[in-house]
Amino acid sequence: MATRRYKISPGETEFAVVEEVGAATNSDTCEFTVDLATSIVTDPSGSTRTISKNEVLIALSQIENWIISHNWPPA
């Protein structure tokens, strides 16, 4: 079975989770990647910051909700 990737950005709801299919990778069974080099624009002036620990935990919870509410194993 191919791998599944689940993606979401800070400020989005679990309904914005993107599920992707890809080839199997040479890594561990489950992975969650947080790109700390990506900047988040926080206000109209263009100020940026990195993702917070709490936002990472919220994203994990939203991905968990996505997996729970959809078919498993994915088709």
DSSP file (Angstrom, degrees, kcal/mol; ACC not computed):
  #  RESIDUE AA STRUCTURE BP1 BP2  ACC     N-H-->O    O-->H-N    N-H-->O    O-->H-N    TCO  KAPPA ALPHA  PHI   PSI    X-CA   Y-CA   Z-CA
    1    1 A M              0   0    0      0, 0.0     2,-0.0     0, 0.0     0, 0.0   0.000 360.0 360.0 360.0 141.3    0.0    0.0    0.0
    2    2 A A        -     0   0    0      1,-0.1    21,-0.2    22,-0.1     2,-0.1  -0.257 360.0 -96.8 -70.6 163.0    1.2    3.5   -0.8
    3    3 A T  E     -A   22   0A   0     19,-1.4    19,-1.8     1,-0.0     2,-0.4  -0.369  29.7-139.6 -77.5 161.7    1.9    6.0    1.9
    4    4 A R  E     -A   21   0A   0     17,-0.2     2,-0.4    -2,-0.1    17,-0.2  -0.980  11.3-163.0-121.5 135.9   -0.5    8.6    3.1
    5    5 A R  E     -A   20   0A   0     15,-2.4    15,-2.9    -2,-0.4     2,-0.5  -0.966   1.8-162.0-117.6 137.1    0.4   12.2    3.9
    6    6 A Y  E     -A   19   0A   0     -2,-0.4     2,-0.4    13,-0.2    13,-0.2  -0.980  13.5-176.4-120.5 126.9   -1.8   14.5    5.9
    7    7 A K  E     +A   18   0A   0     11,-2.5    11,-2.9    -2,-0.5     2,-0.3  -0.942  11.8 159.3-129.5 146.0   -1.2   18.2    5.8
    8    8 A I        -     0   0    0     -2,-0.4     9,-0.1     9,-0.2     6,-0.1  -0.967  25.8-136.6-157.9 149.1   -2.7   21.3    7.4
    9    9 A S    >   -     0   0    0     -2,-0.3     3,-1.9     4,-0.1     7,-0.1  -0.776  40.0 -85.2-107.1 154.1   -1.6   24.8    8.1
   10   10 A P  T 3  S+     0   0    0      0, 0.0     3,-0.1     0, 0.0    -1,-0.1  -0.253 114.6  28.4 -54.9 140.8   -2.0   26.8   11.4
   11   11 A G  T 3  S+     0   0    0      1,-0.4     2,-0.2    44,-0.1    44,-0.0   0.266  96.5 111.2  90.4 -11.6   -5.3   28.6   11.6
   12   12 A E    <   -     0   0    0     -3,-1.9    -1,-0.4     1,-0.1     2,-0.1  -0.571  64.6-123.1 -91.6 159.6   -7.1   26.0    9.4
   13   13 A T    >   -     0   0    0     -2,-0.2     3,-2.2    -3,-0.1    -4,-0.1  -0.440  33.5 -96.7 -93.2 172.5   -9.8   23.6   10.7
   14   14 A E  G >  S+     0   0    0      1,-0.3     3,-1.3     2,-0.2    -1,-0.1   0.722 121.7  68.7 -61.5 -19.3   -9.7   19.8   10.4
   15   15 A F  G 3  S+     0   0    0      1,-0.2    -1,-0.3     3,-0.0    -3,-0.0   0.569  92.8  59.2 -76.5  -7.6  -11.9   20.2    7.3
   16   16 A A  G <  S+     0   0    0     -3,-2.2    -1,-0.2    -7,-0.1    -2,-0.2   0.339  74.7 128.9 -99.6   4.7   -8.9   21.7    5.5
   17   17 A V    <   -     0   0    0     -3,-1.3     2,-0.5    -4,-0.1    -9,-0.2  -0.386  50.6-145.5 -61.4 134.7   -6.7   18.7    6.0
   18   18 A V  E     -A    7   0A   0    -11,-2.9   -11,-2.5    -2,-0.1     2,-0.5  -0.914   8.7-159.1-105.1 127.3   -5.1   17.6    2.7
   19   19 A E  E     -A    6   0A   0     -2,-0.5     2,-0.3   -13,-0.2   -13,-0.2  -0.924  13.5-175.7-107.4 126.5   -4.6   13.9    2.2
   20   20 A E  E     -A    5   0A   0    -15,-2.9   -15,-2.4    -2,-0.5     2,-0.4  -0.880  17.6-141.3-122.1 153.8   -2.1   12.8   -0.4
   21   21 A V  E     +A    4   0A   0     -2,-0.3     2,-0.3   -17,-0.2   -17,-0.2  -0.917  31.1 159.0-111.6 138.6   -1.0    9.5   -1.7
   22   22 A G  E     -A    3   0A   0    -19,-1.8   -19,-1.4    -2,-0.4     2,-0.1  -0.909  43.1 -76.5-148.0 176.7    2.6    8.8   -2.5
   23   23 A A        -     0   0    0     -2,-0.3   -21,-0.1   -21,-0.2     2,-0.0  -0.430  61.9 -88.5 -73.6 153.3    5.2    6.0   -3.0
   24   24 A A        -     0   0    0     -2,-0.1     2,-0.3     1,-0.1    -1,-0.1  -0.340  47.1-146.8 -60.9 142.6    6.5    4.2    0.0
   25   25 A T        -     0   0    0      3,-0.1     2,-1.7    -3,-0.1    -1,-0.1  -0.733  21.9-109.0-111.7 161.6    9.5    5.9    1.5
   26   26 A N  S    S+     0   0    0     -2,-0.3     2,-0.2     0, 0.0    -2,-0.0  -0.607  85.9  87.5 -88.7  76.9   12.5    4.5    3.2
   27   27 A S  S    S-     0   0    0     -2,-1.7     4,-0.1     1,-0.2    -2,-0.0  -0.738  84.2 -50.3-151.0-164.1   11.6    5.8    6.7
   28   28 A D        -     0   0    0     -2,-0.2    -1,-0.2     2,-0.1    -3,-0.1  -0.237  55.9-103.4 -77.2 172.0    9.6    4.8    9.8
   29   29 A T  S    S+     0   0    0      1,-0.2     2,-0.4    -2,-0.0    -1,-0.1   0.900 104.9  26.1 -65.3 -43.9    6.0    3.6    9.6
   30   30 A C        +     0   0    0      2,-0.0     2,-0.3     0, 0.0    -1,-0.2  -0.979  69.7 171.5-125.3 135.1    4.5    6.9   10.8
   31   31 A E        -     0   0    0     -2,-0.4     2,-0.4    -3,-0.1    -4,-0.0  -0.990  16.7-167.3-139.4 148.5    6.0   10.4   10.5
   32   32 A F        -     0   0    0     -2,-0.3     2,-0.5   -27,-0.1    -2,-0.0  -0.969  16.7-157.8-134.5 119.6    4.7   13.9   11.1
   33   33 A T        -     0   0    0     -2,-0.4     2,-0.5     2,-0.0    -2,-0.0  -0.846   8.8-169.0-105.6 131.1    6.9   16.7    9.7
   34   34 A V        -     0   0    0     -2,-0.5     2,-1.1    17,-0.0     3,-0.1  -0.981  16.3-145.7-114.9 121.0    6.9   20.3   11.0
   35   35 A D    >   +     0   0    0     -2,-0.5     3,-1.1     1,-0.2    16,-0.2  -0.738  18.4 179.6 -89.6  98.3    8.7   22.7    8.8
   36   36 A L  T 3  S+     0   0    0     -2,-1.1    -1,-0.2     1,-0.2    15,-0.0   0.616  76.9  65.5 -75.0 -12.0   10.2   25.2   11.2
   37   37 A A  T 3  S+     0   0    0     -3,-0.1     2,-0.4    13,-0.1    -1,-0.2   0.631  80.6  95.9 -83.5 -13.5   11.8   27.1    8.3
   38   38 A T    <   -     0   0    0     -3,-1.1    13,-0.4     1,-0.0     2,-0.3  -0.638  69.8-142.4 -80.1 130.0    8.4   28.1    7.0
   39   39 A S        -     0   0    0     -2,-0.4     2,-0.5    11,-0.1    11,-0.2  -0.713   3.8-145.0 -94.0 144.0    7.2   31.6    8.1
   40   40 A I  E     -B   49   0B   0      9,-3.2     9,-1.4    -2,-0.3     2,-0.5  -0.924  15.0-132.2-106.4 127.9    3.6   32.4    9.0
   41   41 A V  E     -B   48   0B   0     -2,-0.5     7,-0.2     7,-0.2     6,-0.1  -0.704  25.0-176.2 -79.2 124.7    2.4   35.8    8.2
   42   42 A T        +     0   0    0      5,-2.8    -1,-0.1    -2,-0.5     6,-0.1   0.657  56.3   7.8-102.2 -18.0    0.6   37.0   11.3
   43   43 A D  S >  S-     0   0    0      4,-0.7     3,-2.1     1,-0.0    -1,-0.2  -0.966  81.8 -90.3-156.4 170.1   -0.9   40.4   10.4
   44   44 A P  T 3  S+     0   0    0      0, 0.0    -1,-0.0     0, 0.0    -3,-0.0   0.716 116.3  68.0 -60.1 -21.5   -1.5   42.8    7.5
   45   45 A S  T 3  S-     0   0    0      1,-0.1    -4,-0.0     2,-0.0     0, 0.0   0.642 115.2-112.4 -73.8 -12.0    1.9   44.5    8.0
   46   46 A G    <   +     0   0    0     -3,-2.1    -1,-0.1     1,-0.2     2,-0.0   0.565  57.0 162.7  94.0   9.7    3.6   41.3    6.9
   47   47 A S        -     0   0    0     -4,-0.1    -5,-2.8    -6,-0.1    -4,-0.7  -0.349  21.1-158.3 -60.0 142.0    5.2   40.4   10.3
   48   48 A T  E     +B   41   0B   0     -7,-0.2     2,-0.3    -6,-0.1    -7,-0.2  -0.847  18.8 167.5-124.9 161.4    6.2   36.7   10.3
   49   49 A R  E     -B   40   0B   0     -9,-1.4    -9,-3.2    -2,-0.3     2,-0.2  -0.940  34.7 -99.7-156.0 171.4    6.9   34.1   12.9
   50   50 A T        -     0   0    0     -2,-0.3   -11,-0.1   -11,-0.2   -14,-0.1  -0.548  53.0 -80.2 -93.7 167.5    7.4   30.3   13.1
   51   51 A I        -     0   0    0    -13,-0.4     2,-0.2   -16,-0.2    -1,-0.1  -0.378  47.6-127.6 -67.0 142.7    4.8   27.9   14.2
   52   52 A S     >  -     0   0    0      1,-0.1     4,-1.8    -2,-0.1     5,-0.1  -0.481  18.6-113.1 -88.9 162.6    4.2   27.5   17.9
   53   53 A K  H  > S+     0   0    0      1,-0.2     4,-2.2     2,-0.2     5,-0.2   0.906 118.9  53.0 -58.7 -43.4    4.2   24.3   20.0
   54   54 A N  H  > S+     0   0    0      1,-0.2     4,-2.3     2,-0.2    -1,-0.2   0.883 106.3  52.6 -62.6 -38.8    0.5   24.7   20.6
   55   55 A E  H  > S+     0   0    0      2,-0.2     4,-2.3     1,-0.2    -1,-0.2   0.866 108.0  51.9 -65.5 -35.3   -0.2   25.1   16.9
   56   56 A V  H  X S+     0   0    0     -4,-1.8     4,-2.3     2,-0.2    -2,-0.2   0.927 110.4  48.1 -64.5 -44.5    1.7   21.9   16.2
   57   57 A L  H  X S+     0   0    0     -4,-2.2     4,-2.0     1,-0.2    -2,-0.2   0.876 111.3  50.4 -64.9 -37.6   -0.4   20.1   18.9
   58   58 A I  H  X S+     0   0    0     -4,-2.3     4,-2.4     2,-0.2    -1,-0.2   0.920 109.5  51.4 -64.3 -43.4   -3.6   21.5   17.4
   59   59 A A  H  X S+     0   0    0     -4,-2.3     4,-2.4     1,-0.2    -2,-0.2   0.904 109.0  50.6 -60.7 -42.3   -2.6   20.3   13.9
   60   60 A L  H  X S+     0   0    0     -4,-2.3     4,-2.5     1,-0.2    -1,-0.2   0.906 110.6  49.5 -61.5 -41.3   -1.9   16.8   15.3
   61   61 A S  H  X S+     0   0    0     -4,-2.0     4,-2.4     2,-0.2    -2,-0.2   0.895 110.8  49.7 -64.3 -40.3   -5.4   16.8   16.9
   62   62 A Q  H  X S+     0   0    0     -4,-2.4     4,-2.0     2,-0.2    -2,-0.2   0.885 111.2  48.5 -68.0 -38.2   -7.0   17.9   13.6
   63   63 A I  H  X S+     0   0    0     -4,-2.4     4,-2.5     2,-0.2    -2,-0.2   0.904 110.1  52.9 -66.9 -39.9   -5.2   15.2   11.6
   64   64 A E  H  X S+     0   0    0     -4,-2.5     4,-2.5     1,-0.2    -2,-0.2   0.936 109.1  49.0 -57.7 -46.7   -6.3   12.7   14.2
   65   65 A N  H  X S+     0   0    0     -4,-2.4     4,-2.1     1,-0.2    -1,-0.2   0.880 109.8  52.6 -60.8 -38.5   -9.9   13.8   13.8
   66   66 A W  H  X S+     0   0    0     -4,-2.0     4,-0.7     2,-0.2    -1,-0.2   0.939 110.9  45.8 -62.4 -47.9   -9.5   13.5   10.0
   67   67 A I  H >< S+     0   0    0     -4,-2.5     3,-0.6     1,-0.2    -2,-0.2   0.899 113.4  50.2 -64.4 -40.8   -8.3   10.0   10.3
   68   68 A I  H 3< S+     0   0    0     -4,-2.5    -1,-0.2     1,-0.2    -2,-0.2   0.887 112.7  46.1 -63.1 -39.9  -11.0    9.0   12.7
   69   69 A S  H 3< S+     0   0    0     -4,-2.1     2,-0.2    -5,-0.2    -1,-0.2   0.486 108.0  64.0 -88.3  -2.6  -13.8   10.4   10.6
   70   70 A H  S << S-     0   0    0     -4,-0.7     0, 0.0    -3,-0.6     0, 0.0  -0.720  98.3 -72.9-116.4 168.7  -12.7    8.9    7.3
   71   71 A N        -     0   0    0     -2,-0.2    -1,-0.1     2,-0.0     4,-0.1  -0.289  51.8-126.6 -61.3 139.1  -12.3    5.4    6.0
   72   72 A W  S    S+     0   0    0      1,-0.2     3,-0.0     2,-0.1    -1,-0.0  -0.993  93.3  32.2-135.5 131.7   -9.5    3.3    7.4
   73   73 A P  S    S-     0   0    0      0, 0.0    -1,-0.2     0, 0.0    -2,-0.0   0.570 105.5-118.3 -71.4 153.3   -7.5    1.9    5.8
   74   74 A P              0   0    0      0, 0.0    -2,-0.1     0, 0.0    -4,-0.0  -0.255 360.0 360.0 -59.4 146.0   -7.7    4.5    3.1
   75   75 A A              0   0    0     -4,-0.1    -3,-0.1    -3,-0.0     0, 0.0   0.476 360.0 360.0 -75.8 360.0   -8.9    3.2   -0.3
